[in-house]
Amino acid sequence: VEVLVPSKYALDNAYPNPFNPVTTIQYGLPVDAAVNIIVYDLQGRIAAELANEFKSAGYYTLHWDASDHASGIYFVKMMTEEFTKTQKLMLVK
């Protein structure tokens, strides 16, 4: 089985966005890496920790179910040792 490996770190646009209540987040790792993906609210509080683990190089998909969160703006932040990217999410109920 051939595994596709991205040429660079990637945090793709979440879809759907705006969403209710579940959104899909895809990301890519060009090398094996410890990855941390956290959703924050507008006040900077952690709303959800979606990933905090060591992953092999490749593409991954996460789903965030925000059923128990209020409507509003959230930020999903992906962090590795060499890469950080933040993206805005909008939860509409």
C-alpha positions as CSV (number, residue, x, y, z in Angstrom):
1,V,0.0,0.0,0.0
2,E,1.4,3.3,-1.1
3,V,1.0,6.2,1.4
4,L,0.8,9.7,0.1
5,V,3.0,12.1,1.9
6,P,2.6,15.9,1.5
7,S,5.6,18.0,0.4
8,K,4.9,20.5,3.2
9,Y,2.9,20.9,6.4
10,A,-0.7,21.7,5.7
11,L,-3.9,22.6,7.6
12,D,-6.6,22.6,5.1
13,N,-9.7,24.8,5.3
14,A,-12.3,23.2,7.6
15,Y,-15.5,22.2,5.9
16,P,-18.3,22.9,6.2
17,N,-17.5,26.4,7.6
18,P,-19.8,27.9,8.9
19,F,-20.9,24.6,10.4
20,N,-23.5,23.1,12.7
21,P,-22.7,21.1,14.7
22,V,-19.8,19.1,13.1
23,T,-16.9,20.3,10.9
24,T,-14.1,18.3,9.3
25,I,-10.5,19.3,9.6
26,Q,-7.8,17.8,7.4
27,Y,-4.0,18.2,7.8
28,G,-0.8,16.9,6.4
29,L,2.6,16.1,7.8
30,P,5.6,15.9,5.4
31,V,7.7,14.1,8.2
32,D,6.9,12.1,11.3
33,A,6.0,14.7,14.0
34,A,4.4,15.4,17.3
35,V,1.2,17.3,16.4
36,N,-1.1,19.3,18.6
37,I,-4.4,20.6,17.3
38,I,-6.5,22.7,19.6
39,V,-9.8,24.6,19.2
40,Y,-9.9,28.0,21.1
41,D,-12.9,30.3,21.7
42,L,-12.7,34.1,21.2
43,Q,-11.5,34.5,24.8
44,G,-8.6,32.2,24.1
45,R,-9.9,29.4,26.2
46,I,-9.5,25.8,25.0
47,A,-12.8,24.5,23.6
48,A,-11.4,21.2,22.4
49,E,-8.1,19.3,22.0
50,L,-8.5,17.3,18.7
51,A,-4.9,15.9,18.5
52,N,-1.9,15.7,20.8
53,E,0.2,12.8,19.6
54,F,3.1,11.7,17.5
55,K,2.0,10.9,13.9
56,S,3.7,9.4,10.9
57,A,4.1,11.5,7.8
58,G,0.9,11.6,5.8
59,Y,-2.6,13.1,5.5
60,Y,-5.1,13.0,8.4
61,T,-8.8,13.9,9.0
62,L,-10.4,15.0,12.2
63,H,-14.0,15.8,13.1
64,W,-15.0,18.3,15.7
65,D,-18.5,17.9,17.1
66,A,-19.4,21.3,18.7
67,S,-22.9,20.3,19.8
68,D,-22.1,21.3,23.4
69,H,-20.6,24.7,22.5
70,A,-22.2,28.1,21.9
71,S,-22.6,29.7,18.5
72,G,-19.8,31.9,17.6
73,I,-16.2,32.2,16.3
74,Y,-13.6,29.6,17.2
75,F,-10.0,29.2,16.1
76,V,-8.4,25.9,15.3
77,K,-4.6,25.9,15.8
78,M,-2.2,23.2,14.5
79,M,1.2,23.2,16.0
80,T,4.3,21.0,15.4
81,E,7.9,21.8,16.2
82,E,8.4,23.4,12.8
83,F,4.9,24.6,11.8
84,T,2.0,26.6,13.3
85,K,-1.2,27.6,11.5
86,T,-4.4,29.0,12.9
87,Q,-7.8,29.0,11.1
88,K,-11.1,30.7,11.9
89,L,-14.2,28.5,12.4
90,M,-17.8,29.8,12.7
91,L,-20.4,27.7,14.6
92,V,-23.9,28.7,13.7
93,K,-26.8,27.0,15.5
